[in-house]
Amino acid sequence: MYTIEKDIEQQAFNKLKVQKINTSENLDILSISLEKGAVFPEHTSPREAYLIMLEGKIKFHIKNEVYNISQHQHLNFEKEVPHWIEASENSKFLIVR
């Protein structure tokens, strides 16, 4: 059973902050806050992943494409493909992989 907390809501906008919500053998859930103008540097995911926007707007860069993602939108992406993220506004999103 999981306990619902206000960790995501209370997560501050301070450049880049990554918080593990759940980690198990088969599933990771990460809560990410990204301050306006901040960048989540290029990296890869060890598994196929889903990004779910909670608030704000970001530019998601992958495979020489840029996806503008805003509140309540989502995007899935392949494992081991380099990508990076830039915040157009103070933003919070989840990564589920």
C-alpha positions as CSV (number, residue, x, y, z in Angstrom):
1,M,0.0,0.0,0.0
2,Y,1.2,3.5,-0.8
3,T,0.8,6.6,1.3
4,I,-0.2,9.8,-0.6
5,E,1.9,12.7,0.5
6,K,2.3,16.3,-0.6
7,D,5.9,15.9,-1.6
8,I,5.3,16.8,-5.3
9,E,3.1,19.8,-4.5
10,Q,5.7,21.1,-2.0
11,Q,8.8,20.4,-4.1
12,A,10.5,23.8,-4.6
13,F,11.6,25.3,-7.9
14,N,15.3,25.5,-7.4
15,K,17.0,25.0,-10.8
16,L,16.7,21.2,-11.2
17,K,15.5,18.9,-8.5
18,V,14.9,15.1,-8.9
19,Q,13.1,13.2,-6.2
20,K,12.5,9.4,-6.2
21,I,8.9,8.7,-5.4
22,N,9.1,4.9,-5.9
23,T,11.9,2.6,-6.9
24,S,11.6,-1.1,-7.4
25,E,13.0,-3.8,-9.6
26,N,10.4,-3.2,-12.3
27,L,9.3,0.4,-11.8
28,D,10.8,3.8,-11.0
29,I,8.7,7.0,-10.5
30,L,10.6,10.2,-10.4
31,S,9.2,13.7,-9.5
32,I,11.1,16.5,-11.2
33,S,10.9,20.2,-10.7
34,L,12.7,22.5,-13.1
35,E,12.9,26.2,-12.6
36,K,12.2,28.5,-15.6
37,G,15.3,28.7,-17.8
38,A,16.9,25.7,-16.1
39,V,18.1,22.7,-18.1
40,F,18.0,19.0,-17.2
41,P,21.3,18.0,-19.0
42,E,21.5,15.4,-21.7
43,H,21.1,11.8,-20.4
44,T,19.4,8.5,-21.3
45,S,16.8,6.3,-19.6
46,P,17.6,2.7,-18.7
47,R,14.0,1.7,-19.7
48,E,11.2,3.0,-21.9
49,A,9.8,5.9,-20.1
50,Y,6.7,8.1,-19.8
51,L,6.8,11.8,-19.0
52,I,3.6,13.3,-17.5
53,M,3.4,17.1,-17.1
54,L,1.8,18.3,-13.9
55,E,2.4,22.0,-14.3
56,G,4.4,24.5,-16.4
57,K,5.9,24.1,-19.9
58,I,9.0,22.4,-21.1
59,K,10.9,21.8,-24.3
60,F,11.8,18.2,-24.6
61,H,14.8,17.6,-27.0
62,I,15.2,14.1,-28.5
63,K,16.5,12.8,-31.9
64,N,17.0,16.3,-33.3
65,E,13.3,17.2,-32.5
66,V,11.9,19.5,-29.9
67,Y,8.5,18.8,-28.3
68,N,6.7,21.6,-26.4
69,I,4.9,19.9,-23.5
70,S,2.5,21.7,-21.1
71,Q,0.3,20.9,-18.2
72,H,-1.6,17.6,-18.5
73,Q,0.2,16.4,-21.6
74,H,2.4,13.4,-21.7
75,L,5.1,11.9,-23.9
76,N,6.7,8.4,-24.1
77,F,10.2,7.8,-25.2
78,E,12.6,4.9,-25.9
79,K,15.3,3.6,-23.6
80,E,18.9,4.6,-24.1
81,V,18.1,7.5,-26.5
82,P,19.9,10.7,-25.5
83,H,17.5,13.6,-24.6
84,W,17.5,16.8,-22.5
85,I,14.9,19.2,-21.2
86,E,14.6,23.0,-20.9
87,A,12.0,24.7,-18.8
88,S,10.0,27.5,-20.5
89,E,8.2,28.1,-17.1
90,N,8.5,26.7,-13.6
91,S,7.6,23.1,-14.2
92,K,6.9,19.9,-12.5
93,F,6.6,16.5,-14.1
94,L,6.7,12.8,-13.4
95,I,8.9,10.2,-15.1
96,V,7.5,6.7,-15.0
97,R,9.9,4.0,-16.2
